[in-house]
Every structure is written in structure tokens, then in C-alpha cells.
Amino acid sequence: MSSGTDSTPRVNVDRSAASSSLARVVRFLTPTSVFGAAFAFLYVPTLFRLFETTWREDSNGHGPIVMAIAAWLLWQRLAGVAFSSSIDEGAKRVGWALLTVGLILFGLSRSMSIISIETFSAIWVASAGVVLLGGWPAFRRAWFPLLFVGFAVPLPAEVVDTVTGPMKIGVSWAAEHLLYALGYPVARQGVVLQVGPYQLLVADACSGLQTLLTLEALGLLYINLTQHASWVRNAALATLIVPISLLANVIRVLVLILVTFHLGDEAGQGFLHDFAGMVLFLAGLLLIIGVDALIRMAVRPSVNASAS
Amino acid sequence: MTDPHSTDRRVMLRAGIAASMMVATSVAASVFKPAPVVRKVGDTFDLASLVPPRVGAWEIDTSMAPVMPSPELQKVLERTYDQTLARTYMESGGQRVMLSIAYGGGYGKEMQTHRPEVCYPAQGFQVVGSAAKSQLETPFGQIRVTRLVATAGMRTEPITYWLILGDRQSAFGLDMKFVQFQHGLRGVVADGMLVRVSSIGKDPDREFSLHDRFSADLLGAIDAPARKRVAGLPIARES
């Protein structure tokens, strides 16, 4: 590239150095990195805000984990997928529509600081990216992690309030009847349970809403990862997680009450803060795996019958 | 046979357009972010001194405390909420009325936790039936209120409450979201005031009339700027 003259060697060196560093930069400019950079520009502040506010609360502890799992699955499933060169016309339209909706949601929620809609918009924008760059084949591989992010979106306060009340009453009712059946001296007033000399209030944290969301997320992840062919089994398990999680929550409240009754108030409060969450999780997990085993046993005989 | 370079260019173009749209939206959203309402120095007020200890024929009674949020919520509120007030007023006849005012951050989670439909059940109360919207007549104008009855054991407590956002009468739910949206477009963040009047009694209608009487007396006992703050009265014509 040098001109060979001594008068302007410096310019030539600079130019070739500039063009080679430009070439280096250009090599990193893939469609993915361009979209990814814009995505990061939009949503890294959202992530920071989530860490500082919503995800600080215990009730939303699963948020970062869900995001991490979704990101990892997305990476795993889209790595190596070629860009869609001859992209479907329909896919292009859907992609732009998804992006438009996502950006409207983002714009409004970012300017008005509504973190739940802001996080929700990320699903639309990310889906748009997958569809626009990879077409339907890419979307088919990526739809689960994209929708899975939904579990990390903070629920609006109104929804939580509407649902938590009846759930608390349901848990209290179930706990009252179970304790009575087991022979304990129990009385109930709304969400306050009187067991022997102890009075316990079923607080919002015990309503089971958080458990329901966490276990449903876990269950759906389990179903998606185990990739079982039978859609009956998948649908059945996904639906049964709802009563399973409610049952797991009642178990937690029951165990807490029994600990308080037999071991005193302090033991009960200690249990509440240290082990209750773990007990709940394990109970739910065991129930899910157990129910899945039962479903598989029910499905298998029909499979054998059709094979023979 | 498609030229691989041209298909790369098409994908690249799409990525580029999408990225530009995204960045533009983000920048626009930051530019149009509303700033909090800047209140004039004279506007800062002390809730406790705004509400006088004598309201008409009513005087503060220290023997009864209004229902407050649970301790776990109280900690959150102390961290975030601007000012709260909880008082019991008593008449010479022995009638008692509980007044609870929460002033602060506008339409965030803080305001929602003070909402009686949430605050009372969280304390172990049960809401009888459903909350009903109503109008409270005062000599200074009408107030849009919500009325409900909460019970806990022997305690039956009819409640009347209203919400003021940015000196305007509002209500929880869609109304609040609409006001928030309007404020957002104009670039302001309003402050909010939740006023709750309740009493103990088995006959809701009788207690609600009591609330009406107390509220009218309260508005009469404070000056005009305070009336605007506390009840959004007089109602401004939409500009």
C-alpha cells in the first residue's frame, strides 16, 4: 500500500493502520452484535433498576434467576443458527410489528417509570430481533426462553392485591380444616388462626402467589428441558402445577403452625425466616416430580398398546 | 442463486434499522421523562399542623388509635412515604371518628398499601361485601368517595375514603392510571393524598352520615389552600 515516495510515508502508514483497524471493527459488526448493542442500550438500565428496586424484595427473588436461565437457553439454542437470508415476507411483517409494539411499550413505560411494562416490552423487542434476523426457524427454537422471561416481569400491584386476598383466605381455610381433622384446637377469623394459645396471621407472603409463579416457572422449564414427546403429559403437568403449588403452600403454613404450637413462638418465627421457603420449594419440587412419574405411568400403557 | 453478500446486506440492513429505531425510542423516552412537580417554597406544608386539633365540635381523643398498616409495611412506608397522620376525633356526645391521612409519593406502591381494601385485610380484617363509589356532599362541593365496611371479630368499621392526586379528586384503578398518563404527557409527577374517615358501629348508613358530617366540619376548619389539597375543592374547570 505504500506509495514508495519518502515525502509522504507517514500518511500512508496512518491510512493503512486506519483501514486495518476499521476492518477489525467491521468484522465485529454482525447483525447480531448491532441488534444486541441496541438491545443492551435499552435494557441494561432496566436491569439496573430491577436490581435496585423490585428484585431487592424477597418476593421477587426469582427474577434474576429466571433472566439468567432465559438468556442461557437463548444463547444455547440460537448459537450456530444461520441468519435467515431468504426471510419469509410474513415473518418480516410480524417482526416489524413486534418491534413497533415493543418500542411503544418501552417508550411509554421508560418515560413514566413503570418498571413492569418496561420489562415486559423486552420480550417483544427480543422476539422481534429473533424473527427479523433469523425468520421462523430461529423463532421456533427460541420461543420458550423468550416467553420464559415473562416469569421475571414484576406483577402490577393491582393484580397482586386482587389475587392475594382470596388466596390468603383459601390457605387459612385449608389450614384450619386440616388442623381440625388432625385434632388440634384451632379457630379461624378471616386470615387469623387461633391454635391453642397462639394467634397467627396469614400474611401476604404466605398467600402462595409467589410460590405459584416460581413453581410454575420451574415446572415449565422442566417440561421444556426434558422434551417429552407426549403433549398430553406436558399439558397435564403444566396444569397440575397450579394445585400442587397451592398444596405446597398450605403445607408450609401447616408446618409453621405446628412448629409454633409444639415448640413455641420463637421457634416458629425462626422457622419462618430460615427454613419455610426451603421446605416449600422442596415440597413443591417433590410433588411435581412425583406427579410427573404418575403421569408417565399412565401414558406408557397406551403407548405399549399402540405399539403391539 | 442468491449472492451471499447481498443477503448478508439485507439482514444487516434490517438489524441496522431495528437498532436505530430502538436507540431513537430510548433517547426520546429519556428526553420526555417527566420531572417531579417543583413546589414553591411556600407550598411545603406540615400535615400535622394542616389538620387542626379542633374540628368544629370535634376534638382529638387520645384513647383510640386508627388501624395502621402492619409492622412489615410500616417499615416500608417510613422509608418511602412523606407524611402520615392518624387521629381520633370525639364529639361531646361521645361519637368517635378516626381520621387517617397519607401524603406523599403519588401513584406508587406506597399509595396502594394505604388503600383500605388492602390495608385492612392485611391486618386481619374482612371486607364485607364490596366497596362502593359514592358522593360526599359538603358546603364546599362534592367529593368522590369510596365506602366499604371492614370487620374483625366484634369490631365493625364502616370506612369512607378518597384520593387526591395533584390537587385533583381521583380514585384507584383506571382513573389513577389515566391521571398518571395525563401527567406523564405534560411532564409532571403529582403528589397524592389519601384521606380515610372511619368509625366503629354496626349500622353502616348511620356511620357514613357521621363521616359526611365530620368531613364537612373538617373542610370548614381549614383554609382554602388546604381544602384544595385535602379534598380537591373547589373542583377546577378542565383547562
Chai-1 contact restraints between the chains, C-beta under 6 A:
chainA,res_idxA,chainB,res_idxB,connection_type,confidence,min_distance_angstrom,max_distance_angstrom,comment,restraint_id
A,P31,B,V11,contact,1.0,0.0,6.0,A-B,restraint_1
A,P31,B,M12,contact,1.0,0.0,6.0,A-B,restraint_2
A,P31,B,A15,contact,1.0,0.0,6.0,A-B,restraint_3
A,V34,B,A15,contact,1.0,0.0,6.0,A-B,restraint_4
A,V34,B,G16,contact,1.0,0.0,6.0,A-B,restraint_5
A,V34,B,A19,contact,1.0,0.0,6.0,A-B,restraint_6
A,F35,B,A15,contact,1.0,0.0,6.0,A-B,restraint_7
A,F35,B,A18,contact,1.0,0.0,6.0,A-B,restraint_8
A,F35,B,A19,contact,1.0,0.0,6.0,A-B,restraint_9
A,A38,B,A19,contact,1.0,0.0,6.0,A-B,restraint_10
A,A38,B,M22,contact,1.0,0.0,6.0,A-B,restraint_11
A,A38,B,V23,contact,1.0,0.0,6.0,A-B,restraint_12
A,F41,B,V23,contact,1.0,0.0,6.0,A-B,restraint_13
A,L42,B,M22,contact,1.0,0.0,6.0,A-B,restraint_14
A,L42,B,S26,contact,1.0,0.0,6.0,A-B,restraint_15
A,F83,B,V11,contact,1.0,0.0,6.0,A-B,restraint_16
A,S85,B,T7,contact,1.0,0.0,6.0,A-B,restraint_17
A,L99,B,A18,contact,1.0,0.0,6.0,A-B,restraint_18
A,L103,B,T25,contact,1.0,0.0,6.0,A-B,restraint_19
A,G107,B,T25,contact,1.0,0.0,6.0,A-B,restraint_20
A,G107,B,A29,contact,1.0,0.0,6.0,A-B,restraint_21
A,R110,B,A29,contact,1.0,0.0,6.0,A-B,restraint_22
A,S111,B,A29,contact,1.0,0.0,6.0,A-B,restraint_23
A,S111,B,F32,contact,1.0,0.0,6.0,A-B,restraint_24
A,S111,B,K33,contact,1.0,0.0,6.0,A-B,restraint_25
A,M112,B,G184,contact,1.0,0.0,6.0,A-B,restraint_26
A,L132,B,R14,contact,1.0,0.0,6.0,A-B,restraint_27
A,L132,B,A18,contact,1.0,0.0,6.0,A-B,restraint_28
A,L133,B,V11,contact,1.0,0.0,6.0,A-B,restraint_29
A,A157,B,K109,contact,1.0,0.0,6.0,A-B,restraint_30
A,A157,B,Q112,contact,1.0,0.0,6.0,A-B,restraint_31
A,D161,B,V118,contact,1.0,0.0,6.0,A-B,restraint_32
A,G165,B,P121,contact,1.0,0.0,6.0,A-B,restraint_33
A,Q189,B,G153,contact,1.0,0.0,6.0,A-B,restraint_34
A,G190,B,G124,contact,1.0,0.0,6.0,A-B,restraint_35
A,G190,B,Q126,contact,1.0,0.0,6.0,A-B,restraint_36
A,V191,B,G124,contact,1.0,0.0,6.0,A-B,restraint_37
A,V192,B,G124,contact,1.0,0.0,6.0,A-B,restraint_38
A,L201,B,G124,contact,1.0,0.0,6.0,A-B,restraint_39
